[in-house]
Amino acid sequence: MSDVVVIGGGVAGCTSALALARRGLSVHVLERNPGEGASWAAAGIIGPQLEAAGDGPLARLCLASRALYPELVASLAEATGLDVGYRRCGALQVAFTAAGRDGITREVAWQREAGLAVELCDGEEVRAHAPALGAEVAGGAWFADEARIDPPSLMRALRIAAERAGVRFRAGATVRRILVERGRASGVQLEDGTTIEARWTVLTAGSWSSLIEGSGLAPSAVRPVRGQIVELTPASPALAQVVYGPGCYLSPRDDGRVLVGATVEFAGFVRAVTARAVRDLLTAALRLVPALEEAPLGRTWSGLRPHPQDELPILGQGEIANLIFATGHFRNGVLLAPVTAKIVTALIAGEEPPLNLSPFSPRRPGIAG
């Protein structure tokens, strides 16, 4: 019997498990296939302003989580001594035409009114931030507070810190169903019939969340969306900041590598890298930064992101007592990890969560079964 069993060992599950263990709870994390989830495949952009289509609950949730990242990174460095590649590098959103630049100006108007750091730029001004951008770039917006992180390094640090805090991990554990007694979650049953009891159950299974029986989620509440990424390895760094442009984004690393991503494909649970996606991503990247055309091609990979019908994460408690949902983060899994852990910990501790969770309720239409 554990205090908490966490279904899923991705970034949301590991960050939540660490936070719970630091509260003195016994935590058991069940991992289906360690190292294969969306968290490991992500490009690591901490960009709530880039991702925001407008003001609203999701934008505010993402901004709140970005503000928590320095604290999380510092705690991981203290616990493990590892650098997770967190850099407040800033980000550019750019366009190739005057009309596209004007569209960006309209999209970020609410951010300027809200006092967020946004600088509107013409072509020369964006190239002042990122000289490698091509002459075709007509302008855009500069977000000084955006950041990036290296997800594999983050996941390794989270795992080490969690284990040192007392969290137990079980690899190769595929959860078949959530056990419910008198309307209350009491643990899980694995595919091999093993049962694991816990006072609280936390569902952070990403794209596989709707496949677990007994959760109360609709079968189509969360679907996998494939994202493909191409890695370029130029001899010298071409970019210092994240760049969002038509057709792709570019996420640099300290060693000069540039991650080019990412596609959005409803391809079921098929993890593959396709010729068409690689072609499209490279075409878009070279249009943004022509200097990358001589960069050697590094790795290519794909991941499955959990896509809820309304593209809002599923956070909080549903109809079943002692079952906490923390899934459906779609493109924002890494970004939302710190605030997700705060929410999960507050709910289990009987405290007020840091934000209003009603927009993300597991009981909302299309999510509840």
Helices and strands as residue ranges (DSSP letters): E 2-7, H 11-22, E 27-30, H 38-41, E 45-46, H 48-51, H 57-80, E 91-95, H 98-107, H 109-113, E 119-122, H 123-129, E 139-143, E 147-148, H 151-164, E 168-170, E 175-181, E 184-190, E 195-203, G 206-211, E 222-232, E 242-245, E 248-252, E 258-261, H 275-288, G 290-294, E 297-308, E 314-317, E 323-327, G 330-332, H 333-349, G 358-360
